[in-house]
Amino acid sequence: MMDDLLKQLGRGPPSGLLEGFDDRVMATLAVRQREVSGAQRFMALAAMVSLGGGAFVGMTMGEPAQAARPLSPFAPMTALAPSVLLDPR
């Protein structure tokens, strides 16, 4: 039985088995390339909408920037001093 199978393999594939195989492979690759291209376009669109929306909201609803008070260990009331952190006010 094994000898018969090896003889069949030695003869080559049956006729018609590999016909059109290249065309199917190339068609599948073309479909995948279209899918990837569509996904890249969608991601670019999503990034532009996200960035544009964030910039728009930042400009319309943002509060003006204010300078922070400098932290200094020699200042009379430092923001991180235990007396300030535990102050009940």
Secondary structure as UniProt FT lines:
FT   HELIX           2..11
FT   TURN            15..16
FT   TURN            19..20
FT   HELIX           21..61
FT   TURN            73..74
FT   TURN            79..80
FT   HELIX           82..85
//
